[in-house]
Amino acid sequence: MSLKIRIFSTHVTKYVQLGSSYYNQ
């Protein structure tokens, strides 16, 4: 269960970084 949350949070962080970099362009 905790592994699922860990993977999920990693994906969220990745998408947030992608979104912010796209927003800054």
N, CA, C and O atoms as CSV, one atom per row, in Angstrom:
chain,resi,resn,atom,element,x,y,z
A,1,MET,N,N,0.837,-1.202,0.000
A,1,MET,CA,C,0.000,0.000,0.000
A,1,MET,C,C,0.876,1.258,0.000
A,1,MET,O,O,0.663,2.178,-0.790
A,2,SER,N,N,1.856,1.279,0.895
A,2,SER,CA,C,2.723,2.460,0.984
A,2,SER,C,C,3.549,2.619,-0.298
A,2,SER,O,O,3.887,3.734,-0.696
A,3,LEU,N,N,3.868,1.483,-0.938
A,3,LEU,CA,C,4.617,1.536,-2.196
A,3,LEU,C,C,3.786,2.218,-3.277
A,3,LEU,O,O,4.307,3.000,-4.072
A,4,LYS,N,N,2.492,1.916,-3.299
A,4,LYS,CA,C,1.581,2.539,-4.259
A,4,LYS,C,C,1.558,4.051,-4.064
A,4,LYS,O,O,1.632,4.816,-5.025
A,5,ILE,N,N,1.453,4.466,-2.810
A,5,ILE,CA,C,1.420,5.898,-2.490
A,5,ILE,C,C,2.736,6.551,-2.913
A,5,ILE,O,O,2.749,7.665,-3.436
A,6,ARG,N,N,3.834,5.847,-2.679
A,6,ARG,CA,C,5.160,6.372,-3.032
A,6,ARG,C,C,5.273,6.588,-4.542
A,6,ARG,O,O,5.741,7.635,-4.991
A,7,ILE,N,N,4.845,5.597,-5.320
A,7,ILE,CA,C,4.874,5.694,-6.781
A,7,ILE,C,C,3.950,6.821,-7.249
A,7,ILE,O,O,4.298,7.590,-8.145
A,8,PHE,N,N,2.777,6.907,-6.636
A,8,PHE,CA,C,1.803,7.934,-6.996
A,8,PHE,C,C,2.367,9.324,-6.756
A,8,PHE,O,O,2.258,10.202,-7.612
A,9,SER,N,N,2.977,9.523,-5.574
A,9,SER,CA,C,3.539,10.836,-5.239
A,9,SER,C,C,4.700,11.177,-6.169
A,9,SER,O,O,4.912,12.343,-6.502
A,10,THR,N,N,5.455,10.154,-6.588
A,10,THR,CA,C,6.559,10.384,-7.526
A,10,THR,C,C,6.019,10.866,-8.869
A,10,THR,O,O,6.574,11.787,-9.467
A,11,HIS,N,N,4.945,10.250,-9.342
A,11,HIS,CA,C,4.324,10.667,-10.594
A,11,HIS,C,C,3.759,12.073,-10.476
A,11,HIS,O,O,3.889,12.875,-11.401
A,12,VAL,N,N,3.138,12.375,-9.352
A,12,VAL,CA,C,2.573,13.707,-9.133
A,12,VAL,C,C,3.683,14.751,-9.183
A,12,VAL,O,O,3.534,15.795,-9.818
A,13,THR,N,N,4.797,14.466,-8.510
A,13,THR,CA,C,5.921,15.406,-8.503
A,13,THR,C,C,6.446,15.622,-9.921
A,13,THR,O,O,6.766,16.746,-10.308
A,14,LYS,N,N,6.530,14.539,-10.689
A,14,LYS,CA,C,7.027,14.612,-12.065
A,14,LYS,C,C,6.109,15.471,-12.930
A,14,LYS,O,O,6.575,16.310,-13.700
A,15,TYR,N,N,4.797,15.253,-12.796
A,15,TYR,CA,C,3.838,16.016,-13.585
A,15,TYR,C,C,3.798,17.478,-13.164
A,15,TYR,O,O,3.606,18.363,-13.998
A,16,VAL,N,N,3.978,17.732,-11.870
A,16,VAL,CA,C,4.014,19.120,-11.386
A,16,VAL,C,C,5.225,19.844,-11.977
A,16,VAL,O,O,5.126,21.003,-12.382
A,17,GLN,N,N,6.363,19.158,-12.024
A,17,GLN,CA,C,7.572,19.759,-12.598
A,17,GLN,C,C,7.381,20.011,-14.089
A,17,GLN,O,O,7.768,21.064,-14.596
A,18,LEU,N,N,6.786,19.053,-14.793
A,18,LEU,CA,C,6.525,19.212,-16.219
A,18,LEU,C,C,5.552,20.365,-16.461
A,18,LEU,O,O,5.754,21.183,-17.358
A,19,GLY,N,N,4.510,20.419,-15.661
A,19,GLY,CA,C,3.507,21.465,-15.799
A,19,GLY,C,C,4.084,22.843,-15.536
A,19,GLY,O,O,3.777,23.792,-16.258
A,20,SER,N,N,4.915,22.966,-14.512
A,20,SER,CA,C,5.493,24.267,-14.166
A,20,SER,C,C,6.484,24.716,-15.232
A,20,SER,O,O,6.547,25.901,-15.559
A,21,SER,N,N,7.259,23.778,-15.776
A,21,SER,CA,C,8.230,24.130,-16.817
A,21,SER,C,C,7.490,24.536,-18.097
A,21,SER,O,O,7.929,25.443,-18.803
A,22,TYR,N,N,6.381,23.874,-18.395
A,22,TYR,CA,C,5.558,24.219,-19.554
A,22,TYR,C,C,4.908,25.586,-19.356
A,22,TYR,O,O,4.788,26.370,-20.297
A,23,TYR,N,N,4.493,25.858,-18.126
A,23,TYR,CA,C,3.839,27.119,-17.789
A,23,TYR,C,C,4.811,28.286,-17.877
A,23,TYR,O,O,4.423,29.404,-18.216
A,24,ASN,N,N,6.084,28.020,-17.568
A,24,ASN,CA,C,7.091,29.084,-17.566
A,24,ASN,C,C,7.517,29.485,-18.976
A,24,ASN,O,O,8.086,30.561,-19.157
A,25,GLN,N,N,7.255,28.650,-19.973
A,25,GLN,CA,C,7.701,28.953,-21.330
A,25,GLN,C,C,6.931,30.060,-21.994
A,25,GLN,O,O,7.214,30.407,-23.141
